[in-house]
Amino acid sequence: MSWFSAGAFAVIALGVAAFTYTLTTNIEPQPEYPVVMTKTMRLIGFAITTAAVVFALIMFGYAGLQYGW
């Protein structure tokens, strides 16, 4: 059962990636904020999304190694 916790963390990481991707794609420029701020928030959001996906892939790989095939 050591694979289960790694798999659970991977699924949670994919959920975080989907959540941050949804938030960053729906950001619209606001008149009271400069355009650079919106672009920076999108860049930070995509970086978080990418990191979460990479972490999920690593954890899925670890879970696969721990599973007794």
ABEGO torsion letter per residue (X at the ends): XAAAAAAAAAAAAAAAAAAAAAAAAABBBBAABBAAAAAAAAAAAAAAAAAAAAAAAAAAAAAAAABBX
